[in-house]
Amino acid sequence: MSLTKVTNSMISGAVINVDDYGALGNGSDDSAAINAALAACPTDGTVVGSNGKTYSIAQQVTITSCTLSNINFRFIANNGYLVLTGNKTQLRNCIITINGYSHVSSSNSLWGAINLHLTTGAILDNVVITDGKLTDSVGVFCATKASQTRIVNCNFGYSGFGIWFNDNNTSVPYTNIRTVNGTTYTGTIGQGLTVINCAMGATDKTANGDAIEINTPINRFTDVQIIGNTCYATKNETAGASNGIGFSCAEVDGVVMSNNYVSNVVAGAGALHVENCTIVSITGNVLKDNFVAIGAGNRGANTSITGNTFTNNVTAPFNGLIISSNNFYLSNGYSITLTDVVNVQLSNNIWRNVTAASVGNQLIQVIQSDQTEVNFVIIKDNIFNEDNSQDYSILTTTGTVRNMFSSGNVFSNLSNSQMQNYIKLIQVHGLTQDFLPINGATNGMAITVNYDPNGYFT
């Protein structure tokens, strides 16, 4: 009777060490040895490295339907990067040193240090990416398809762009972004991305890309959850430039951004940015010292911004928007800017100890720009408490604004000029009922406007 030699690749749940396949961890290229270990790994197996070693990568390393764990990498060429593909592929407990290389210049459209390519159920857990180029290196990238991805407990603070999903292959420089190894992919790039308890940006502001960007104008990604993450800073020398955003979704359906802490994002697009998204919930975030706290473009639908704490600005051009139960402290710019909005409600918010800055002295600014008009804005049950004796405006409007309603707001320590300006604007735009203070009182008489466009006092 003959005997058959048993190898690791035959054993369910096997653990394979890359050293057994020739990886040295001495600075020479270990790509071939690591790929050999991964090829020998069964579907539910794990490939590991040895403690104390860092393995150099100069070529593509592909992980397919298995786990790569407890291994440190250092890229030594632009063509050195990781590709996760297949079902339930996992990367755990790894440190990746990009070493200043940029994969955007690669011949393939695999632009990330880690690339999600045709995956379902991929998991990144406790992965650190560091030492990337400021402007054009990417931590995690997908332009083909990745569904039901979970990224948890990771640190992408020094990767340039942190997480980037993009299907915009219609404009330069993205025309070949979905072409990988000669195949051009079409259709959706997936559904479902969860990012939890990750650190983005860098406290020394050396990062220069979006911490998270999901941009899918062609096919629209769905179901993004960004929860409990920290973004200390992204750097862009020119406020208002398009990069340097904190967490961003554009053309996405179903977005949750909750319980995140974002500070010192200087880009004008916002610390949190949602552009032409639907079914959006932004809740429980702390947004501190950002040039714009929440930024947006175009119109979205069914959007709620609730229970957040702001120390700077919120810009919100939306359709069907609720901004409620937020705290605005020590703002140094526009507290809220509503641009081209329809059906918006501001309720149960608190403005306290606000300081106006040179960029503007409005707590609430309503603007009509490229749309026909702003219509149906409700400002109700808010508290405006002025402690700094700043002579700002509670409300200003620009362009065509119709049907603005205000009721049940409480004002304290406001100057007479501030109150009169607010009363005037509310009346002009169709006030139905409001309770306003007289001579500094915190509650006051009702102002009612029915058919008289100028209003009257009762």
N, C-alpha and C positions, 0 to 999 in steps of 0.2 A: 504494500500500500504506500503510495507517495504522499508526501506532506506538502502543503501550500504555505508559503511564507505569508504571514499576516503583516500588513503595513498600516500606518496611521490612517491612510485614506480609506481603509475598509472599516474603521471603527467609528460607530456613531458617537458624536460628541467629542471626537478626538481633539487634543491640543497639540499643535505643531509649532516647533520653534524654528524661526528662520535661520538660525545658526546651523541647523542640521542640513540645510540646503545650500550652504556656502556663504551666507551673509557674514561679513567680518566686523562691521561697525568700526572700521579704522580710518574712515575718510575716503576710501575708494567706493566706486559705484556699486551699491548692493541691489539695484533694481531687479536684475535678472534672478538673483537668488530669492528675493522676496516674492516675485511673481511665481517662481517654481513652487515655493511653499504654499502659496494661495491656490495654485492649480491642483495641488495634492490634497487640499482640505475638503472634507465632505461638506454637504449642504449645511448641516447643523454644527459644524466644527469651528474651532478657534485657532487663529494664528497669533503667536506672541513673539516678542523679542526677549533679549536677555537684559537683566537689570544693569544699569550703568553704561549701556551702549547707546550710541546714536547712529542710526543707519542713514547713509547718504543715498540720495535719489537723483538720478540724472535722466530717467526715462519714466514713461507712464507706468504706474502700478495699479492693477485692476483687481478690485475685491468684488466677488460675485456670490451672493446668497450665502455668505458666511460672516464670521466676526473677526476683525483685526483688532487686537487688544494689547494694552501695556507695551507699547513700542514707541520710540522717539525717532522722528525723521528730521533730516536736514537736506533741503534741496540744494543741488549744486549745478543746476542748469535750468533754462527756461522750459525745457521739455520734461522736467521732473515734476510730477504731480500725482494725485490719487484720483481714481475713478471708482465710485460705488455704483454697481448695477445689479439688476436682478431683484429677487424678493427677500425681504427681511434682512438685508445686508446691514451690518453694524460696524461702527468705529467707536471704540471705547478706550478711555484712559490713555490718550496719546498726546504727545507734544509735537507740533509741526513747526519747524523754523523755516520760514520762506527764504531767508537769507538774502533778501533784497531783490529776488527775481520776480518778474512779471509774466504771468501766463497769458495775458491779453495778447501778447505778441506771438503766441504759439501758432503754428500752422493749422492746428485743429481749433475748433471753437469750444474748447474746454478751458475756460478762463480762470477757474478757481484753483486754489491749493487743493481743495476737495471738490470734486464734480459729481453731482447726482445725475446719472444718465440712465433713463428708462428703469427707474426703481419704483417699488411698491413697499411701503412699510419700513423704509430705511430709518436707522436710529444713529444719531451722534450724541454721545454721552461723555461728559468730562473730557472734552477735546480742547486743547489750547493751541491757538495759531498766533504766531508772533513774527516780528521782524520783516513785515511786508513793506513794499514800496508805498509811499504816501498816497499817490494819486491813481495808480492803475493796477494794483494787485487786489485779488479777491479771495476771501476766505472760503465760502461755500457758494457754488455756482450751479445753476440749472437753466438750460435753454432747450432741452429736449422734452423730458417728462419725468416728474417725480410726484408720486401720490402718497398721501398719508405719511408724511415725513415728520419725525420728532427730533428736535434739537434741544437738548437739556443740559444744564450745568456746564456750559461751555464758556470759554473766554476767547473772544475774537478782537481784543482790544487793539492789537497792532497788526491788523491784516489789511489795512486800507479799507476797502469795502468789506463788510462783515458777511452778510448773507444776501445773495443777489439772484432772483429769478427774473428772467426776461424773455419774452417772445417777440420783441419788436425787431423784426428782421427786414423792415421796409425802408430803413434810412441808414445812411452812413453814420457811424462805422459798423452798423449791425447787420449788413446785408447777408453775411454768411454765418450769422451767429448760431443758426440751428443746423449747420452742416458739420457732421462729425465723421471722420474717417471716410469721407467721400459720399456719405448719405445725408440728404437734407430731410429733416423731419418737419411734419406739418401737424396741425390740430392742436388740441389743448396741451399745455405743459403740466397738467395734473390737477389734482384737487386735494386740499388738506395739507396745511403746514402748521405745526405747533412749535413755538419757541418759548421755552420756560426757563427762568432762573439763569439767564446767560448775562455775561458782561460784554459790553460793546464800547467802542471809543477808547480814549486813553486820557488819563488824568493830566498828562503833560501836553494834551492837544496835538499830538503828532499824527493822529489818524486824519485822513483827508477824504474819506468816502462816506457813503450812506452806511449807517450801522446795519440797517435792514432795508432792502428795496425789493418789492414785488411789483413788477411793471409788466402787465400783460394786456396791451391794447388790442392785440389781434384776436385772441380767443378767450380772454378773461378767466383768470384763475379764480377758484372759489375756496372759501373756508380757511381763513388765516386767523390764528390765535397767537398774540404776542403778549405774554403774561409774566409779570414778576421779574422783568429784566432791568438791568441798569445800563445806562449810557452816560458816561461821565462827560464826554465832550467829543465832538467831531470838529475838525478844523477846516475852515475855508476863509481865506484872507479877505474876500469880498462878500459882505453880507448881501443876500439876494441871489447869489449864484445857485445853480441847480443842484450841485453836489454838497456834501457835508450835512445831509439830513440825518435826523435820528432814526426813527422808524417810519417807513413809507410804504403805502399801498396805492397803486394807480390801476384803474380798470379792474377792480377785484370785487366780487360779490360775496358778502359775508365776512366781516372783519371785526375782530375783538382785540382792542388794545386796553389792557387793564392792569392796574397795580404795578406799573413801571415807574422808575425814577429816571428822569432825563434832565441833564443840566449842561449849560454852556455850549449849546448848539448854536452856531452863529449864522447858519444859512437862512436866507429869507423864506425858504420853502417850509420850514417848521421843524421843531423837535419831533412832533408827531404830524404826519402828512397823509391825508386821504384825498385822492383826486378821482372824481367820477366813479366813486364806489357806492355800492348799495348795501343796505342792512349792516350798518356800522354801529358799534357800541364802543365808546371811549369812556372808561369809568375808573375811578379810584387811582388815577395816576398823579404823581407829584412832578411838576414841571417847573424848574427853577433856573432863573438867569439865562433864559434862551432869547435869541433875537425875536423869534416868533414861536410861541408854544405849540399851537395847533394851526397848521397851514393847509390850504386846499385850493384846488382849481376846478373849474367846471361845476357841474351840478351832480349831486348824489341824491339818494332817496332813503328814507327810513333810517335816519341817523340820530343817535343819541349821545350827548356829551354830558355825563352826570357824575357828581361826587368826586371831581378832581380838585387839586389844589394848584393854583397858578401864582407864580411870582413875576410873571411877565405878560405875554400877549396870547390871545387866541384869535385866530382868523378863521372864519367859517362860512365859505360860500356854498350853501347846501340847499336842497329842495326837500322839505319835510324834515326839519331839524328841531330837536329838543335840546336846549342847553339848560340844565337844572341842577340844583344842589351842589354848585361849585363854589369854591372859596377863592377870591382874588385878593391877594395880599401884596403890598409894596410893588405894584405894577410900575414899570418905568417906560411904558409905551402905550399902544392901543390895547385896551383890555379886551374888547371884542370888536371885530370888524365883520360885518355881514355884507357880502358882496353878491348881488344878483340872486336874491333869495326869494323863495315862495314858501309860505306856510312854516313859519319859524316861531318857536315859543321859547322865551327866556323867563324862567320861573325859579323861585326859591334859591337864588344865588345871593351871595354876600360879597359886597365890596367893602374892604376895611383898610384904613391906613394907606390909601393909594397915593402915589406920588407921580404926577404927570412929568413927562420928559419932553425934550425938544422935538422928537419925532411926531408928537401929537398930544393933545390934552383932552381927548375924548375917552370916556369910559365905554360908550357904545357908539360905534360909527356904522351907519347904514349907507351903502353905496350902490347906485345903479350904474353899470358900466356898459357892457356889450349886449346885455339883454334888454327887453322892452321896458321892464319896470320891476321894482321891488314891490311885492304884494303880500299882505296878511302877515304882519309881524306883531306878536303879542309879547308885551313886557309886563309880567305880573308877579306879585308876591315876592319881590326882591327886597333886600336891605342895602341901602346906600349909606355908609357911615364914614364921614369925612373927619379925620383926626389931625390932618396936617394943614388945614386952612388953605389948601391949594385952590386956585380959581380955575378949575377945569370945567368942562361941559359934561353933563351926564349923558347927553345925546346930541349927535350931529347927523345931518343927512345931506347926501349929494345925489343929484339926478332925480328921476321920477320915482317917488315912493308913495304907495297908496295903502290905505287900510291898515294903519298902525294902531294897535289898541293897548291901553295901559290900565292896570287896576291893581289895587291892594299893595302897592309898594310902600315901604317905610323909609323915610329920609331923616338923617340927623346931622347936625353941625354943618349944614350947607348954607352957602351965602344966598342972599335974595336973588342975585343975578343968575346964579346957577339954576335955581328953581324956576325963575321966570323963563329962561331959555328952554328948559325941559317942557314946561307947560305949553309954551308957544308951539314947539315942534309937534308935540302930541296932538294938539288941537288941529294943526294944519293937516295932519295925516289921518284924521278920522277917529279921534278919541271917542270911546263910548262912555267910560267911567274911570275915574281915578281918585285916589285919596291922597291929597298933597298937603304938606305942612304950611302953616302960615307963620311967618316971622320966627322960624327956627323950631316950631313945635314938631314933635315926631309923628303926629297924625293930625289930619286936618280935614278941610271941607271937600265935598264931592264936586267935581267938575263934570258936567254932562253935556254932550253934544249929540243932538239928534239931526234935524234937517238944517240947522244953522251952521254953515261951514266955519264961522268964526267962534262958535261955542259960547257958552254963557255959564255963569257961576250960580250955584244954588246954596 
